[in-house]
Amino acid sequence: MAQPPQTPEHEHPSAPAYWDEACRDLAASDSTLNGIIGTNRNHVLRGSGNAFRTLVNAIVGQQISVAAAAGIWGRLTTAFPDMSPSSLAAAAPDTLRTVGLSRRKVEYVHGVAGAFASGEIDDAAWHEWTNEEISGQLTSLRGIGPWTADMMLIFHMRRPDVLPLGDIGLVNAAARLYGWDADGAESLSARRERLAEHAERWRPWRTVATWFVWLELDADPVIY
């Protein structure tokens, strides 16, 4: 792999250290990504910088539209400006319901808040853990599945090689970009398999490739 130059042509103070190298490698190995990267070169992966906040935001976004999630998130952060585990763990269910959370998501948020507040989850330890270990701990919590764990790995841990195959938007956007399903006849599972196979050429930068495919789906992607 090419080493990043001492003074990168495009410096991104908030970007992961690997960003420029990953962009060069992906542009060289995938002509479709080359065009997307060229158009969106100043867009970089960002996150809230807070593990609990990122996880709750991802829970809010589960299985609803981006617009609906943004509205709920705005009301939640207004009601709980500190977004601390202790404050959400102590929140009455009806209070959380008034911001738009479903009963099930209220249960999920309470469970996650309790795990962080009690120290059951200590995200400081994750820096020594593998992706699989982090995902395993997260998915042991009620309401946290592989997609939500992948959002944590991408947006909070900023791990470079995560491919969230559970993200339907990513799968469909990739199918459209690469012309895998021109007649719309392929099943979601078939499109997902095509993406998994194609993404082998993106290693070890599948997170970065995912980010740029998301940009083709939405020029202003969600930041967890």
Buried (B, 14 or more C-beta within 10 A) or exposed (E): EEEBEEEBEEEBEEBBEBBBBBBBBBBEBBEBBBBBBEEBBEBBBBBBEBBBBBBBBBBBBBEBEBEEBBBBBEBBBEBBEEBBBEBBBEBEEEBBEEBBBBEEBBBBBBBBBBBBBEEEBEBEEBEEBEBEEBBEBBBEBEBBEBBBBBBBBBBBBBBBBBBBBBBBBBBBBBBBBBEBBEEEEBEEEBBBBBBEEBBEEBEEBBBBBBBBBBBBBEEEBBEB
